[in-house]
Amino acid sequence: MIDRLSTPSSRREASVGDLTRTDLDLLVIGGGIVGAGVARDAAMRGLKVGLVEQFDFAFGTSSRSSRLLHGGLRYLAQGHVGLVREASKEKCILHRIVPHLAAPLPFVFPTRRGWQWAKWKLGIGVKMYDLLCSGRNLGRSRTLGRKRVLDMLPGLNPRGITGAVRYYDGLTNDSRLVLDTLRSATAHGAVVLNQAQFDDAERCSDIWHCRVQETVNGALFEVRAKSVINATGPWSDKLPHSRTELRLTKGVHLVIDRGRLPVPDAVVLTEGDRILFAIPWGERVILGTTDTDYDGPIESPTCDAEDVRYILEVIATLFPDAGITPADVISTWSGLRPLVADRNGNPSDISRRHEIKMGEPGWWDITGGKLTTYRLMAEQAVDQVVRRLGCNARPCRTAVEPLLTPEQCDGVSTIVPPEVGQAAVEHYTDREWAIHLDDVMMRRASWRYYHRNHLEIAESVAGWMGARLGWDDNTRRAELDRYRRATEVAGPDHPVLKPPKCGSCAARVKTV
Ligand SMILES: Cc1cc2nc3c(=O)[nH]c(=O)nc-3n(C[C@H](O)[C@H](O)[C@H](O)COP(=O)(O)OP(=O)(O)OC[C@H]3O[C@@H](n4cnc5c(N)ncnc54)[C@H](O)[C@@H]3O)c2cc1C
């Protein structure tokens, strides 16, 4: 397709043609990890499937997570064994089918005297955690003595430390997981289109007539589909026909240089009822996250000064000599958790559980869950679609078939950003649907989050993208302006990252 249809614009026209030519078995709305997983699963079973995404693929929560594949050790402490077993199993499946994006990541969880997480209790907890991965976690957990922990984490405040437990989860790259899943979906015949917003739909004679607005060429078109899955994450209760009720909470992350907090493993940071993670990410460390109720614009949750202060306060208590200040923050990102609400609009007890609901014949809403459980969510949703269609589909194979073939695993699909270079940028524009500069800098390559000099890098990237996409000088400048605007709300030079004048954030931030 790429060789035959040379320009991005003609490639998009061809996709619109493919989406509108015949009745689809399934239209997926939303190009986050859940929508991408559904599209891949459905295409692998032989369904005619299309997917539309209003902005860029992975624009929403799926590029703003903590990047962990995890069972959720703290849900175990809350007694939600089934939920942890489910996610733990999925973690191990992802390690098998996407090894390049599921690296085993050891966590050190220091324990303190007189504190709710006693070392012996945690020791039993992490053994159970291993067992819940069908007995084979990504590595074996163990307990560590006090001296060993303080040797491993020399800057750690030694007061009351009794030792630690060390257990395993996985580190991924959330937006790359979405893109690789979409690449696989299209290889199996799915048609996907970004910058294409679902507007409304009407059901006539068991067919959904869906109106979609494409925003690059400006086309308004209709997709006819026997089934529709609303996989729009935090937007899912805003769509017409949706029967979902959500409660959104915001989580922010900060990125600092690893030299400022040299952690060999990920560290669980607890202070009072707050729990945060320090996650090594190449030469950087990701610090996060928070969990605050949110009712602002869904498109642009931002990290404010209170969020930064909250996270750095915890770091300062646990690593008192590190002296990390807002000036150390290289970048930030904020995401919205689409938590399924109960009838009163409260997050349900087990708020990370997912829900798949057919509110009208042939229309499903799929919400909640986690990055880690997207494959299972997709499998269960497509099972329901296949049952209703009554068609002769192939069985689900997503738990066993590798996401990409070894040839498709090129150097760009990595957890830590690839080296900056023209070849990578050409790959993103030619094979990964990048249209705007921020598509590359933020979601394809994560260079915006990894490099302090990202604006300089963006200049070069704009040049390479422009050559590929036929940008004139005005377009190139407009793209650079758009990128600056998209990043300035989260950048370390922005006023929000200057220390606040007064007030503590602790009261407004709930336990993570
Ligand atoms: C701070 C934070 C940290 C997290 N950390 C982890 C973690 O470490 N591990 C883990 O397993 N999970 C984690 N999660 C949860 C996980 O990130 C989410 O569950 C998951 O990304 C949700 O994916 P999604 O596809 O449902 O939604 P999204 O990724 O938000 O995708 C929905 C998409 O739908 C599109 N859309 C909306 N409306 C329309 C429309 N009208 N037409 C077309 N498209 C539309 C949006 O643009 C968006 O791209 C975290 C979440 C947060 C907020």
The ligand as a MOL file (V3000), in Angstrom:
LIG
                    3D

  0  0  0     0  0            999 V3000
M  V30 BEGIN CTAB
M  V30 COUNTS 53 58 0 0 0
M  V30 BEGIN ATOM
M  V30 1 C -1.6480 8.3790 35.2950 0
M  V30 2 C -1.9910 7.0180 34.7950 0
M  V30 3 C -1.0840 5.9780 34.9410 0
M  V30 4 C -1.4110 4.7080 34.4880 0
M  V30 5 N -0.4750 3.7360 34.5850 0
M  V30 6 C -0.7630 2.4950 34.1560 0
M  V30 7 C 0.2270 1.4900 34.2070 0
M  V30 8 O 1.3650 1.7280 34.5870 0
M  V30 9 N -0.1200 0.2470 33.8040 0
M  V30 10 C -1.3690 -0.0570 33.3690 0
M  V30 11 O -1.6190 -1.2170 33.0760 0
M  V30 12 N -2.3210 0.8980 33.2250 0
M  V30 13 C -2.0420 2.1600 33.6070 0
M  V30 14 N -2.9620 3.1580 33.4840 0
M  V30 15 C -4.2560 2.8490 32.8540 0
M  V30 16 C -4.1490 2.8150 31.3220 0
M  V30 17 O -3.2660 3.8000 30.8660 0
M  V30 18 C -5.5270 3.0100 30.7040 0
M  V30 19 O -6.4190 2.0660 31.2690 0
M  V30 20 C -5.5360 2.8190 29.1850 0
M  V30 21 O -4.4940 3.5360 28.5710 0
M  V30 22 C -6.8700 3.2640 28.6200 0
M  V30 23 O -6.8440 3.0520 27.2360 0
M  V30 24 P -8.0990 3.3650 26.3310 0
M  V30 25 O -7.8210 2.8530 24.9790 0
M  V30 26 O -9.3290 2.8630 27.0180 0
M  V30 27 O -8.2400 4.9470 26.3550 0
M  V30 28 P -7.3820 6.0530 25.6020 0
M  V30 29 O -5.9710 5.6990 25.4920 0
M  V30 30 O -7.6860 7.3610 26.2240 0
M  V30 31 O -7.9520 6.0270 24.1190 0
M  V30 32 C -9.2110 6.5610 23.7810 0
M  V30 33 C -9.0630 7.2350 22.4270 0
M  V30 34 O -10.3760 7.5260 21.9220 0
M  V30 35 C -10.2530 8.6990 21.1380 0
M  V30 36 N -11.5880 9.2920 20.9420 0
M  V30 37 C -12.3410 9.9200 21.8710 0
M  V30 38 N -13.4890 10.3590 21.3250 0
M  V30 39 C -13.4660 10.0090 20.0110 0
M  V30 40 C -14.3630 10.1950 18.9140 0
M  V30 41 N -15.5310 10.8490 19.0570 0
M  V30 42 N -14.0030 9.7150 17.6980 0
M  V30 43 C -12.8190 9.0650 17.5280 0
M  V30 44 N -11.9370 8.8660 18.5420 0
M  V30 45 C -12.2570 9.3240 19.7670 0
M  V30 46 C -9.3160 9.5670 21.9500 0
M  V30 47 O -8.7290 10.5960 21.1990 0
M  V30 48 C -8.3170 8.5510 22.4880 0
M  V30 49 O -7.1320 8.4600 21.6970 0
M  V30 50 C -2.6690 4.4480 33.8870 0
M  V30 51 C -3.5650 5.5050 33.7190 0
M  V30 52 C -3.2220 6.7840 34.1550 0
M  V30 53 C -4.1620 7.9050 33.9390 0
M  V30 END ATOM
M  V30 BEGIN BOND
M  V30 1 1 1 2
M  V30 2 1 2 3
M  V30 3 2 2 52
M  V30 4 2 3 4
M  V30 5 1 4 5
M  V30 6 1 4 50
M  V30 7 2 5 6
M  V30 8 1 6 7
M  V30 9 1 6 13
M  V30 10 2 7 8
M  V30 11 1 7 9
M  V30 12 1 9 10
M  V30 13 2 10 11
M  V30 14 1 10 12
M  V30 15 2 12 13
M  V30 16 1 13 14
M  V30 17 1 14 15
M  V30 18 1 14 50
M  V30 19 1 15 16
M  V30 20 1 16 17
M  V30 21 1 16 18
M  V30 22 1 18 19
M  V30 23 1 18 20
M  V30 24 1 20 21
M  V30 25 1 20 22
M  V30 26 1 22 23
M  V30 27 1 23 24
M  V30 28 2 24 25
M  V30 29 1 24 26
M  V30 30 1 24 27
M  V30 31 1 27 28
M  V30 32 2 28 29
M  V30 33 1 28 30
M  V30 34 1 28 31
M  V30 35 1 31 32
M  V30 36 1 32 33
M  V30 37 1 33 34
M  V30 38 1 33 48
M  V30 39 1 34 35
M  V30 40 1 35 36
M  V30 41 1 35 46
M  V30 42 1 36 37
M  V30 43 1 36 45
M  V30 44 2 37 38
M  V30 45 1 38 39
M  V30 46 1 39 40
M  V30 47 2 39 45
M  V30 48 1 40 41
M  V30 49 2 40 42
M  V30 50 1 42 43
M  V30 51 2 43 44
M  V30 52 1 44 45
M  V30 53 1 46 47
M  V30 54 1 46 48
M  V30 55 1 48 49
M  V30 56 2 50 51
M  V30 57 1 51 52
M  V30 58 1 52 53
M  V30 END BOND
M  V30 END CTAB
M  END
